[in-house]
């Protein structure tokens, strides 16, 4: 696993970018359920920016840090 350093931009993207495919298509990345993120962790994250964001969201969820995204989500990004 090769995580990029966390940047504010990445956190902002989690609250504005929507899942482009699958069961949770059109859901905000920050709203994806933990079991779905864990499935990607087991099966492999997509390549590119989306994969990096899903990996970051998985780490946030796994470490019970979703509350860190609330101020960004409320800010209206």
C-alpha positions in Angstrom: 0.0 0.0 0.0 1.4 3.4 -1.0 -0.4 6.2 0.7 0.4 9.8 -0.4 0.8 12.4 2.3 -2.6 13.7 3.4 -3.4 17.1 2.1 -6.3 19.4 2.8 -7.3 19.1 -0.9 -7.7 15.3 -0.5 -9.9 15.8 2.5 -12.0 18.3 0.6 -12.4 16.0 -2.3 -13.8 13.3 0.0 -16.8 15.6 0.8 -17.5 16.7 -2.7 -16.6 13.8 -5.0 -19.1 11.1 -5.8 -18.6 7.5 -6.4 -18.7 7.1 -10.2 -19.8 3.4 -10.3 -21.1 0.4 -8.5 -23.6 -0.2 -5.8 -23.0 3.2 -4.2 -22.8 5.2 -7.5 -23.5 8.9 -6.8 -22.8 8.6 -3.1 -20.3 11.1 -1.7 -17.0 9.3 -1.0 -17.2 10.4 2.7 -20.5 8.6 3.0 -19.4 5.2 1.7 -20.0 2.5 4.3 -17.0 1.0 6.0 -17.7 -2.5 4.8 -17.6 -1.3 1.2 -14.2 0.5 1.8 -12.9 -2.6 3.5 -13.9 -4.7 0.4 -11.7 -2.4 -1.7 -8.9 -2.8 0.8 -9.1 -6.6 0.4 -9.7 -6.7 -3.3 -7.7 -3.7 -4.5 -8.4 -0.1 -4.9 -8.9 1.4 -8.4 -6.0 3.1 -10.0 -5.6 6.8 -10.1 -7.0 9.6 -8.0 -10.2 7.7 -7.1 -8.2 4.8 -5.7 -6.1 7.1 -3.6 -9.2 8.8 -2.3 -10.9 5.5 -1.5 -7.8 4.3 0.3 -7.7 7.6 2.3 -11.4 7.2 3.2 -10.7 3.6 4.3 -7.9 4.7 6.6 -10.2 7.5 8.0 -13.0 5.0 8.6 -10.8 2.2 9.9 -9.3 4.6 12.5 -12.7 6.0 13.5 -11.9 9.5 12.3 -14.9 10.3 10.2 -15.8 13.2 12.5 -12.8 15.0 11.1 -14.7 15.4 7.8 -17.8 17.0 9.5 -16.5 20.6 9.4 -15.6 20.3 5.8 -18.9 18.7 4.9 -20.8 21.5 6.8 -18.7 24.1 5.1 -20.3 23.2 1.9 -17.4 22.0 -0.2 
